[in-house]
């Protein structure tokens, strides 16, 4: 999993692992919020992981949603791309 050989430190490895977990979640379970990422994957910086996934070319959309407490949080999901290569919002 470590493409940089032994030069990758433990923190880099944790980020890469979290990136893979978040991407797999988006692919198989759908949208994710920072609260869910923290509880499920012990990922306390979801925004940073999303940014890194976007840098790798993963198309991710986000929107503000209301949760049961009434607070608004950002929810991330894989972009829905149509046959013409256009991003469709859900």
C-alpha positions in Angstrom: 0.0 0.0 0.0 2.9 2.3 0.6 4.1 3.5 -2.8 6.9 5.7 -1.3 8.8 2.8 0.2 10.2 3.3 3.7 10.2 7.1 3.4 6.5 7.1 4.4 6.1 7.8 8.2 3.4 6.5 10.4 1.3 9.7 10.1 1.5 9.5 6.3 0.4 5.8 6.4 -2.5 6.7 8.7 -3.6 9.4 6.2 -3.4 7.0 3.3 -5.3 4.4 5.2 -8.0 6.9 6.1 -8.2 8.1 2.5 -8.8 4.5 1.4 -11.4 4.0 4.1 -13.2 7.2 3.2 -13.2 6.5 -0.5 -14.5 2.9 0.1 -17.3 4.4 2.3 -18.2 6.9 -0.4 -18.3 4.0 -3.0 -20.2 1.5 -1.0 -22.2 3.3 1.7 -22.7 6.7 0.1 -22.5 10.2 1.7 -20.4 10.9 4.8 -20.2 13.7 7.3 -17.3 14.7 9.6 -19.3 13.3 12.6 -19.7 9.9 10.9 -16.1 9.8 9.8 -15.0 10.5 13.4 -17.1 7.9 14.9 -16.7 5.2 12.3 -13.0 5.7 11.2 -11.5 7.9 13.9 -10.9 10.4 11.2 -10.9 13.9 12.8 -10.0 15.8 9.7 -12.4 14.7 7.0 -12.0 17.9 5.1 -8.3 17.3 4.7 -8.9 13.7 3.6 -11.5 14.8 1.0 -9.0 17.4 -0.3 -6.4 14.7 -0.7 -8.8 12.4 -2.5 -9.7 15.3 -4.8 -6.0 15.9 -5.6 -5.9 12.2 -6.6 -8.6 12.9 -9.1 -11.7 11.6 -7.2 -14.7 13.8 -8.1 -16.5 14.6 -4.8 -19.4 16.9 -4.3 -20.5 18.4 -1.0 -23.5 20.2 0.4 -24.7 21.5 3.7 -27.3 19.3 5.4 -29.3 19.5 8.6 -28.8 16.8 11.1 -31.3 15.6 13.8 -30.0 18.2 16.3 -30.9 20.9 13.9 -27.3 21.8 13.2 -26.0 22.1 9.6 -22.9 20.1 8.6 -21.1 19.4 5.3 -21.9 16.1 3.7 -19.6 14.7 1.0 -20.5 12.3 -1.7 -19.1 11.0 -5.0 -20.0 13.2 -7.9 -22.7 11.8 -10.2 -21.2 12.1 -13.7 -23.5 11.6 -16.7 -22.5 10.1 -20.1 -21.5 13.5 -21.4 -19.0 14.0 -18.5 -21.2 16.6 -16.8 -21.5 16.6 -13.0 -25.1 16.1 -11.8 -26.0 17.2 -8.3 -28.3 14.8 -6.4 
